[in-house]
Amino acid sequence: MTKDNTDMGQAAGTASGLSRRSFLKTGAALAGVAAGAGVGSGVITGFPAVIAAEPVTLRYLSTATNQAPAIAEQAFKDIGIKIEYVTVTTDDVTKRIITQPNSFDLVDTEYFSLRNLIPSGNLMGLDAKKIKLADKIAPVITKGQVDGKTIGDQGTAPKKVFYLESQFSKKFASEPTEWITLIPTTYNADTLGIRPDLIGRPIDSWAELLNPQFKGKASILNIPSIGIMDAAMVMEASGKHKYADKGNMTKEEIDLTIAALIEAKKAGQFRAFWTDFNESVNLMASGETVIQSMWSPAVTAVRLKGIPCKFQPLKEGYRAWASGFGLPKTLKGKQLDGAYEFVNWFLSGWAGAYLNRQGYYSAVLETAKEHMAPYEWAYWMEGKPAEQDIHGPDGGLLEKAGATRDGGSYTERMGAVACWNAIMDENAYMVRKWNEFIAA
């Protein structure tokens, strides 16, 4: 998943480096979950263990970003299904789906990857009739709407790739069908991180990333498909170009965007080009950068060091992403039944609340709300001042009472999405040009 991109061990359940989620985790990724290790609330009813005499073990393929040992532990406690995390890099998630579809039982990948994955025929549509809360999945994913308002859909908005024409189709459906590509696990809206104490004035536009005032103090994300969209947000905000689709540029638009980045680089604008969570935290915490591409939990990690840092809402809006569960076409029998059981459990609330407490958003908001204290929901989802100290899933202090969430409520944040992570038709050309920028 491109929002992680840390260097990770290839063995199942191993990971090194720090992803945007892992600083909030309670330990390394698991290679299997032992009985009795449950965390948090009591057992959720209505999800009987699958063939209790022969426990199902699901091989869960994803990057470390999408793997939370506490979720696996709770799933085993509640429904008796063991999760064996298979931890690989972003690129290897795609490679495994295309070349080794028998090597996993469940995959958590981003919606934008589907344009590469579905034509392989190695993923099957999930049967909406077997997903108990399918009709409760957030409309921002299924319809591209927040509170009935249509939001930006440039790039690969999930609604564009949510349905297949049939269970084993290699084509997306333009209208809702009973076959779903991915059941959403988590999603969010990204923007710039800033050091307000070192900047000393309001920041309200993406254009500020290339403001010469921040020469040598700016940084951009060095993951080409995301970094170039951040750059496009800057170009539009600066009035230099209006894109038909920032997530699917023409070669001419790619050239224009990269030329602007190279010009800024040669002028000394960038302090660094970061690729993983740790780098982004260290750059901001040290003050080496004061404005940069950033992820929300990384901003929190800086704050936990007692250093001012803000996930800055910008007038041009956010760049969003979403990931979800997919199934290999070869999955059968009790493994298939177990996968559906786990997905249904995942949507039932405990996991959603866990993700919301990390600053992400969950697929079914109403069940997550049932597993959060009213003051937690008010802070994370309604943008209200915290009535009590805010703690992460591991119990660590995230914010003190009185704090408000950067960007405000769910409606304010997701309602201001301008574009979504994407893979362009000209992706190979774009990556080549991006590498020219990094090497310039």
C-alpha angles and dihedrals in degrees: 000000000000095000089070113033095160119147107265139185114256096220117099112272098007126116139168129189125038123280125199090262101036097076086068095044125104099233141326123318114283130239089205136342124248123221118263095029096111121144132207129351130026127275117300111230128221098051109093117202112264110248094333093200090059108033115213118235115201120202102221112201120200145101118287089259091073097044121093117174090203091060091050091049093050092048091054090047093049105036106011096242118137120219119211108193115218104198119200139148124274094260092047092056088062093042093052094050091050099040107022109030090156092061096079141034099205132019130199108203140148123273092234090063091062093084086066097036107045095058088060090067090221097117124065128209116259112240107246089206089064094050104085095201099034091124091052096058110124113272090226085074102036100035106013090243136127116195088344093307119121112233132201114297105182111137119019103333107189092239089066093059103026100106136046125211090237138352095276098024122139090208133078118237119237091210131043115280133172091259116086122194098208133001104223119250102175142344140176146171119250131206139153125307118220141184100230092186092059097039097047098195139069119283115201108152140063086227089077091075089076097035107131087224086078096048109157091006102079130089135187130202113263097214101108101215091050100032093056091052090053087051090050090053087054093048093052093044089052091051092240098122141356113217124211086212122359088199094056110036127179118240088256091054091048090052091049093049095046091047090057091050093049091049090052092046093051088050089057098251097139126069093184147342108232126204106179142040096256094055093051092050094048094048092054098038091052093047091237086127128030099183129029149134104288146169122233098242089050089057088051090050090056091049091051086063088060092253122131112248132155135201092220122217109219129203093237092059138236138306107231137200137187136190134194150174120278131181129221113241091237095061112120145157122004091352090059091045090048092051091054090046091053094046091051090049090048090057094046096086117264095085092041092055090048091054094045089055088058092056096260127115125242131222099243108037099185095058091046089052090057089060097048130078113249092248091052093051091046091054101040101035108022099040093235125148111271111260089199136016111292117233131191123236090271092054095254118142111256103168135002123237112285096035121126127210117259109253093019126236132009089256093051094047104039090034089062097054112137101179144355134232110272148172110232127223085239093047097133091051091045093052091050091051092045090054088052087056093050091048095044 
